[in-house]
Amino acid sequence: MLPTWRSLLAFAGMVGIGMWVAAGAWHPFLAVEEGFPAQGDPVDLLCVEGWSSESAIDAVAEAYRSGQVRRVAVTGGPTQSREKLIGFSTYAALGAYRLEQRGVPRDRIVVSEPAGVDRRRTLNDILELHRTLERQSIEPARMQIFSTGVHTRRTRLLYQRVFGGAVEIRAQALPPEDYDPRQWWSTSDGLKTVVMETISWVYDTVSPMPEIGREKTVNLTAQRS
């Protein structure tokens, strides 16, 4: 017996509802929120990317001022022309300056400045931070990551793969500023961001990790080509 138009319509409605529910759950899955308890001991290192939004930098500074973290690490490679014009050659240096302006002491900021690469910049930043901490003899037992929206789960994954199980790593997603996370599929910015981060998360989950090395510069672009 061929299906009737009513049964086809009901099936299409069920599929549509399922897709709508899945779309609503996917953004929170990628935008992880798992901070350390505020009443516990301070986190050894809070990590943030130097290009992060003003609200993200504000949140990092507030976490430090409230005594929740002992040090802040800022990552980020070469800047674009606009930032170079105001005297910052890397996003890490720019982020450190922004934190100092908000009251974080310079000697409590770890500045990690990787060489520029065309691909897998987040991984390149984390690898360089690992080397920077080794050079400075900093051995954090607990690390907190502040990131933006759906970029957070992938960032946490890469930190875990680079630093291993000896370091407890948690991630806190900060709200995106260029789209509504509750209806991310309704704007081009939201749709593009979620789709690209999903693809990148899957790739970084299954791809092999490069050798870290104490001083070795890892050419990730060459590894992908």
Secondary structure as UniProt FT lines:
FT   HELIX           5..30
FT   TURN            38..39
FT   STRAND          43..49
FT   TURN            50..51
FT   HELIX           54..65
FT   TURN            66..67
FT   STRAND          69..75
FT   HELIX           81..85
FT   TURN            86..87
FT   HELIX           91..101
FT   TURN            102..103
FT   HELIX           106..108
FT   STRAND          109..112
FT   HELIX           121..135
FT   TURN            136..137
FT   STRAND          142..148
FT   TURN            149..150
FT   HELIX           151..163
FT   TURN            165..166
FT   STRAND          168..174
FT   HELIX           181..186
FT   HELIX           188..206
FT   HELIX           220..224
//
